[in-house]
Amino acid sequence: MGSSGSVRRNITPHDKYIGINQRIPITVLDRAFITFLKTGKLNRDDVLMDLSEHFTGENRRKKGYQIISRMVMQTGSSRQCADLLSPATYLELSEPDKTALLLCLIATAYPFCYEMLRIMSAGFRVQDRLNTRFAIEKMGDLYGGNRATENAIYALIPMMLEMKIVDRVKRSIYGSVPGKPVSNPLVAEMYVYTDILLSKSKSILVDDVAVRPWYFYRNPEGLNVKRLNLLKISESRTGGGYLSINPQR
């Protein structure tokens, strides 16, 4: 079930950054991001206190803070959210919209997450269950068959479960959860922006939105192509046009 049967490399390619090696409770990330939207920075003591409810070891708490700091403070996506999204609006987001936004922060900080979800999406399209070995082998083809790759996968899977974008069928076996629509226009745009950015695509057809692997988990139904902030739209011979990143952002 869900095994690629491929031969994995033993080293990580130099251009493939992994970075994440422990799970981050989504509730802690959520609280940290609210603080960032309100103040433009993180409160280290508050984040460490929140992490202490999940981790007893000081080293794990400190590492957790570093990961959250990268997600919230060190990505262009978070800065753009802070420019366009008020704390009040964020607090009013639906659960699917908030999950989609936090997923953008995670994936932008750690593109390994984007690649893993993309690969699992392709697997879920042909079978309804995948095992951990599937992810390890497929991601090993991209990042090398080493401990760092496995650690990242084992860090991200609990986060995906908490965000309810996959479901645990039984130990080490996971099922897909029907993708929920993203209704907030800004979050929907951010979700598409993240796909274009991390896939290194110059542009994507509007008609391809919702059929690419990234959209298996969330469908950006709220995207308003007539009112864009992070993206721009250009004409195409067929379909509804091309979406690309607005260079002025």
C-alpha positions as CSV (number, residue, x, y, z in Angstrom):
1,M,0.0,0.0,0.0
2,G,1.4,3.4,-1.1
3,S,5.0,2.2,-1.6
4,S,7.0,3.8,-4.4
5,G,9.6,1.0,-4.7
6,S,12.2,3.6,-5.6
7,V,15.9,3.7,-4.7
8,R,16.7,6.7,-2.5
9,R,19.7,8.8,-2.3
10,N,21.8,8.9,0.9
11,I,22.6,12.6,1.0
12,T,20.4,15.7,0.8
13,P,20.9,17.8,-2.3
14,H,22.5,21.1,-1.5
15,D,19.6,23.1,-2.9
16,K,17.0,21.3,-0.8
17,Y,16.5,22.8,2.6
18,I,14.6,20.7,5.2
19,G,15.0,22.6,8.5
20,I,12.0,21.3,10.4
21,N,12.6,18.3,12.8
22,Q,9.9,18.5,15.4
23,R,6.2,19.1,15.4
24,I,4.7,22.5,16.2
25,P,1.3,22.5,17.9
26,I,-1.0,24.4,15.6
27,T,-2.7,26.1,18.6
28,V,0.7,27.6,19.6
29,L,1.4,28.8,16.1
30,D,-2.1,30.3,15.9
31,R,-1.6,32.3,19.1
32,A,1.9,33.4,18.0
33,F,0.6,34.6,14.7
34,I,-2.2,36.6,16.4
35,T,0.5,38.4,18.5
36,F,2.5,39.1,15.4
37,L,-0.5,40.6,13.6
38,K,-1.2,42.8,16.6
39,T,2.4,43.9,17.5
40,G,4.6,43.1,14.5
41,K,6.8,40.8,16.6
42,L,6.7,37.7,18.8
43,N,6.7,37.5,22.6
44,R,9.4,34.9,23.2
45,D,8.3,34.3,26.8
46,D,4.7,33.8,25.8
47,V,5.6,31.4,23.1
48,L,7.9,29.4,25.3
49,M,5.1,29.3,28.0
50,D,2.6,27.9,25.4
51,L,5.2,25.4,24.2
52,S,5.7,24.2,27.8
53,E,2.2,22.8,27.8
54,H,3.3,20.4,25.1
55,F,7.1,19.8,25.7
56,T,8.8,19.2,29.0
57,G,12.4,19.6,27.7
58,E,14.0,23.0,27.5
59,N,15.8,22.2,24.3
60,R,12.6,21.2,22.5
61,R,10.9,24.4,23.7
62,K,13.7,26.5,22.4
63,K,13.8,24.6,19.1
64,G,10.0,25.0,18.9
65,Y,10.4,28.8,19.3
66,Q,13.0,28.9,16.5
67,I,10.7,27.1,14.1
68,I,7.7,29.3,15.0
69,S,9.8,32.4,14.6
70,R,10.8,31.3,11.1
71,M,7.2,30.6,10.2
72,V,5.8,33.9,11.6
73,M,8.7,36.4,11.3
74,Q,11.0,35.3,8.6
75,T,8.9,34.8,5.5
76,G,7.5,37.3,3.1
77,S,4.1,35.6,3.3
78,S,3.7,36.6,7.0
79,R,4.7,40.2,6.3
80,Q,2.2,40.4,3.5
81,C,-0.5,39.0,5.7
82,A,0.3,41.6,8.4
83,D,0.0,44.3,5.7
84,L,-3.4,43.1,4.4
85,L,-5.1,41.3,7.3
86,S,-6.1,42.9,10.5
87,P,-6.1,40.9,13.8
88,A,-9.9,41.2,14.0
89,T,-10.3,39.8,10.5
90,Y,-8.0,36.9,11.3
91,L,-9.9,36.0,14.5
92,E,-13.2,36.0,12.4
93,L,-11.9,33.5,9.8
94,S,-13.6,30.2,9.5
95,E,-11.6,27.1,10.6
96,P,-10.9,26.1,6.9
97,D,-9.7,29.6,6.1
98,K,-7.5,29.9,9.1
99,T,-6.0,26.4,8.5
100,A,-5.3,27.4,4.9
101,L,-3.5,30.6,6.0
102,L,-1.4,28.8,8.7
103,L,-0.5,26.1,6.1
104,C,0.8,28.8,3.8
105,L,3.1,30.1,6.6
106,I,4.3,26.6,7.4
107,A,5.0,25.7,3.7
108,T,6.6,29.0,2.9
109,A,9.0,28.7,5.8
110,Y,9.6,25.0,5.1
111,P,9.0,24.2,1.4
112,F,9.6,20.5,2.4
113,C,6.0,20.7,3.7
114,Y,4.7,21.9,0.3
115,E,6.5,19.1,-1.5
116,M,5.3,16.5,0.9
117,L,1.6,17.6,0.6
118,R,2.0,17.8,-3.2
119,I,3.3,14.2,-3.4
120,M,0.7,12.9,-1.0
121,S,-2.0,14.6,-2.9
122,A,-0.9,12.7,-6.1
123,G,-1.0,9.5,-4.1
124,F,-4.4,10.1,-2.7
125,R,-5.8,10.7,-6.2
126,V,-5.1,7.0,-7.1
127,Q,-5.8,5.4,-3.7
128,D,-7.6,6.4,-0.6
129,R,-5.0,5.4,1.9
130,L,-1.2,6.0,2.2
131,N,1.3,4.7,4.6
132,T,4.3,6.6,6.1
133,R,6.7,4.6,3.9
134,F,5.1,6.1,0.8
135,A,6.0,9.6,2.0
136,I,9.5,8.5,3.2
137,E,10.4,6.9,-0.1
138,K,9.0,9.7,-2.3
139,M,10.5,12.5,-0.3
140,G,13.7,10.5,-0.1
141,D,13.9,10.8,-3.9
142,L,13.8,14.6,-3.6
143,Y,15.7,15.2,-0.4
144,G,17.8,12.1,0.1
145,G,17.2,8.9,2.1
146,N,18.5,10.2,5.4
147,R,17.3,10.7,8.9
148,A,16.6,14.4,8.4
149,T,14.1,13.6,5.8
150,E,12.3,11.1,8.0
151,N,12.4,13.5,11.0
152,A,10.7,16.2,9.0
153,I,8.0,13.8,7.8
154,Y,7.4,12.6,11.4
155,A,7.2,16.3,12.5
156,L,4.8,17.3,9.8
157,I,2.3,14.4,10.0
158,P,1.0,15.3,13.5
159,M,0.6,18.9,12.3
160,M,-1.4,17.8,9.3
161,L,-3.6,15.6,11.6
162,E,-4.2,18.6,13.9
163,M,-5.1,20.8,11.0
164,K,-7.5,18.0,9.8
165,I,-6.1,17.9,6.3
166,V,-5.4,14.1,6.6
167,D,-6.9,11.5,8.9
168,R,-5.2,8.6,10.7
169,V,-6.8,5.3,9.7
170,K,-4.5,3.3,12.0
171,R,-0.9,3.4,13.0
172,S,1.2,4.8,10.1
173,I,-1.7,4.7,7.7
174,Y,-3.5,7.9,6.7
175,G,-6.5,8.8,4.6
176,S,-7.5,11.9,2.9
177,V,-10.0,14.4,4.2
178,P,-12.4,16.0,1.7
179,G,-10.9,19.4,0.7
180,K,-12.8,22.3,2.2
181,P,-13.3,25.6,0.4
182,V,-11.4,28.8,1.3
183,S,-14.0,31.6,1.3
184,N,-12.0,34.6,2.4
185,P,-10.7,36.4,-0.7
186,L,-7.4,37.4,0.8
187,V,-6.7,33.9,2.2
188,A,-7.7,32.3,-1.1
189,E,-5.3,34.6,-2.9
190,M,-2.5,33.8,-0.4
191,Y,-3.2,30.1,-1.0
192,V,-2.8,30.5,-4.7
193,Y,0.2,32.8,-4.2
194,T,1.9,30.1,-2.1
195,D,1.4,27.5,-4.8
196,I,2.9,29.7,-7.6
197,L,5.8,30.8,-5.4
198,L,6.8,27.3,-4.1
199,S,6.2,25.5,-7.4
200,K,8.5,28.1,-9.0
201,S,5.9,28.5,-11.7
202,K,5.9,31.8,-13.5
203,S,2.1,31.6,-13.9
204,I,-0.8,29.3,-13.7
205,L,-4.1,29.2,-15.6
206,V,-7.1,30.4,-13.6
207,D,-8.8,27.2,-14.9
208,D,-6.1,25.1,-13.3
209,V,-6.8,26.5,-9.8
210,A,-8.3,23.7,-7.7
211,V,-6.9,20.9,-9.9
212,R,-3.2,21.2,-9.1
213,P,-2.0,19.0,-6.2
214,W,-1.7,21.8,-3.7
215,Y,-5.5,22.4,-4.0
216,F,-6.4,18.9,-3.1
217,Y,-6.6,20.0,0.6
218,R,-8.2,23.4,0.2
219,N,-10.2,24.8,-2.7
220,P,-9.8,28.6,-3.0
221,E,-13.3,29.3,-4.0
222,G,-13.2,32.8,-2.6
223,L,-10.5,33.9,-5.0
224,N,-11.6,37.2,-6.6
225,V,-9.6,37.7,-9.8
226,K,-11.0,41.2,-10.2
227,R,-9.6,42.4,-6.9
228,L,-6.1,41.0,-6.4
229,N,-3.3,42.2,-4.1
230,L,-0.5,39.7,-4.2
231,L,-1.2,38.4,-7.7
232,K,-2.0,39.8,-11.1
233,I,-4.0,38.4,-14.0
234,S,-3.2,38.5,-17.6
235,E,-5.1,37.4,-20.7
236,S,-4.8,33.9,-22.2
237,R,-6.0,32.5,-25.5
238,T,-8.1,30.0,-23.7
239,G,-9.6,29.9,-20.2
240,G,-10.0,32.7,-17.7
241,G,-6.4,34.0,-17.9
242,Y,-3.1,33.5,-16.2
243,L,-2.3,34.3,-12.6
244,S,1.2,35.3,-11.6
245,I,2.9,37.0,-8.7
246,N,2.6,40.8,-8.7
247,P,6.2,42.0,-8.9
248,Q,5.1,45.2,-7.1
249,R,4.3,43.3,-4.0
